[in-house]
Amino acid sequence: MRNNLVHLGEAVSSAMKEWRLDEKINENLLQTHWHDVMGTTIAKYTIEVRLFKKVLTIKCSVAALKQELLYNKPQIIDKVNEYLKTIAVNELVII
């Protein structure tokens, strides 16, 4: 009977992965703290931030900023993953 015991943390972690709740939590954290991750200037001109299936989509209102973000894709992915303390982003799409 002891073999069926699971630690509460493991059960919660497993349920979050199964129901993809961890992805939603990461997206919500990123949307809420976008100005902390990227800075107030970039956040000011960002219209939308979405995270779905490890693809981060950023919608910008300024073409020059969009171009600058395109040049810095790997650094942005690293910065976001570092902030979330997990590999939540594999790809970045800038609109």
PyMOL commands that set and color helices and strands:
alter all, ss='L'
color gray80, all
select helices_A, chain A and resi 2-4+8-18+21-32+34-38+40-44+63-71+73-84
alter helices_A, ss='H'
color red, helices_A
select strands_A, chain A and resi 46-52+55-60+91-94
alter strands_A, ss='S'
color yellow, strands_A
deselect
rebuild
show_as cartoon
